[in-house]
Amino acid sequence: MDEALTFDYVIIGGGSAGCVLAHRLSSDPGVRVALVEAGPASGGRWVSIPAGLISTVPTHKLNWAFDTVPQAGLNGRRGYQPRGKVMGGSSAINAMCYIRGHASDYDGWAANGCTGWSWNEVLPYFKRAEGCLVPDADASMHGFDGPLKVSKLRSPSDFNRLVLDAAVECGHARNDDFNGAVQDGVGLYHVTQERGVRSDAARAYLDPVRGRANLVLMANAHATRIRFEGQRASGVEILEGGSKRQLTAHREVIVSAGSFGSPQLLQLSGIGPGDELQRLGLACVAERAQVGANLQDHPDAILTRRVNDTRLFGLSLAGARTLWHAWGQYKRDQSGMLSTNYAESGGFFRTQPGLDRPDAQWHFVMGMVDSHGRKRHLGHGFSLHACILRPQSRGSVKLASTDPLAAPLIDPAFLTHPDDVAALTRAARKTADLLRTKALGLNAQVPLNAEPDWQGDDAPIEAFLRAHVDTIYHPVGTCRMGADADSVVDPELRVRGVQGLRVVDASVMPTLIGGNTNAPTIMIAERAADLILGRSGASDSAPPSEEEVGIQAK
């Protein structure tokens, strides 16, 4: 046995969850931990500069850049699914919006058998992760000493005021903290940044502990199969530099490859629907019919407007001059336009009376967005995004082949449930209401795409949605957690039917939460670390101090 490739824990996937686990598990100097990531060790300035996401989301740079299968609910169109391929994962290329979701989301998990995952039980883990830099933040709702830095935007655009005033004009309240006691309302998003620099999971959790002798970070290493001895996970096969290597895990293999990568790897390793495994000639280690099922994502409708306003991002000579000056400003003090997350403001709202919580979310983007930024247009403008928070449509992730380097078959099944069509229609109508306000009564406001009469019949609106809707980048659910026998993992995130194997990432969410999914994914990993280490709760598991970390690293 090669001792250099022998570990106590092998974590597959260096994304948001994997970075948390690597940090927390390696805090015990008596164990060896390996973190395996298919992408590079660092994204450099493309990650650290917040505005750099405009170069990573539309391209293969640090990005898996998946396509979906043709979507029946979207006129047969293929959707686009960017996912981070770098240490830090999607936290390195996302829009940095720090949102936890609604308390009732987690209470719903607990009510359906996910013991230990109620709001009161997960809040301490959110607080443990958070290093809140927002002045006067509510201490009962926020943490201030965690690795993940959360702050106000350093230099938000003045244009946000117009959009937020428009929402207020339409009857929506202002809200300065969507992670406070009330989620409803509109305002500027808090972001995972520290003084204008992205605080992704690698920067927050890995950078402080890279010197630990018991932590091995393996970048550009693609996990191809989990190895088993009988029904126990014993290690991982990886492809690194064109060569196959085998890692041994004495205690556990932990899969944190995301909502697409985790079910793909489980199926490649013989854990999944028996008929699918048989179809591809894969030996079945444990038949788990729900692996790859239950895919949920927030479908997103965008209303985009051209506006002659250089406060907004755009392609023009004036815009180029503005960005040139912005580059100089950012180099000086990490402020200005390059500190933007683009989706600077937004909010949560209810699409109809009688709802007990918001069912839709806005992201107000300071530029024209077309095909996830893959289509560029001359001029300046803004985009109003509306997504529904708890869609009823359910999709899947299946193997395209037994080739571990081949992309899986991703089917979000967008707008296949009539309730989703109705809810998104209502949300789009309310978004259009903003554009008719006095606050946004802009000259030369021109739609980027032909739009229906938003005050007219539903049918043309539905046709518009089916022609334009796509993801807002929040896939979850493909390795569903539950207490029932059909669930993929139990409430301690152990894969049913085998030993020594867990899944820890967004794929374990049984249902979508009401908001962006990065903060909840980090929370899941924080709690998973306690479960793995046999700790009972966040209050009993304070992370090691900087002094302790230094001692361990020597």
Secondary structure, 3 states (H helix, E strand, C coil): CCHHHEEEEEEECCCHHHHHHHHHHCCCCCCCEEEECCCCCCCCHHHHCHHHHHHHCCCCCCECCEECCCEHHHCCECCEECCECCCCHHHHCCCCECCCCCHHHHHHHHHCCCCCCCHHHHHHHHHHHEEECCCCCCCCCCCCCCCEEEECCCCCCCHHHHHHHHHHHCCCCECCCCCCCCCCEEEECCECEECCEECCHHHHHHHHHCCCCCEEEECCEEEEEEEEECCEEEEEEEEECCEEEEEEEEEEEEECCHHHHHHHHHHHCCEECHHHHHHCCCCCCEECCCCCCCEECCEEEEEEEECCCCCCCEECHHHHHHHHHHHHHHHHHCCCHHHCCCCCEEEEECCCCCCCCCCEEEEEECCCCCHHHCCCCEEEEEEEEEEECCCCCCEEEECCCCCCCCCCEEECCCCCCHHHHHHHHHHHHHHHHHHCCCCCCCCCCEECCCCCCCCCCHHHHHHHHHHHCEECCCCECCCCECCCCCCCECCCCEECCCECEEECCHHHCCCCCCCCCHHHHHHHHHHHHHHHHCCCCHHHCCCCCHHHHHHHHC
